[in-house]
């Protein structure tokens, strides 16, 4: 369960970083 939460957090961080990067461009 803990590893699943960490994986979800990492996915959210990655997608938010990707969105910010796209907005900057």
C-alpha positions, 0 to 999 in steps of 0.5 A, spaced: 500 500 500 505 504 501 509 503 495 502 504 491 502 511 494 509 513 493 508 510 485 502 515 485 505 521 488 511 520 483 506 519 477 503 526 479 509 529 480 512 527 473 505 529 470 505 536 473 512 537 471 511 535 464 505 540 464 509 546 467 514 545 462 509 545 456 506 551 459 513 554 459 514 553 452 
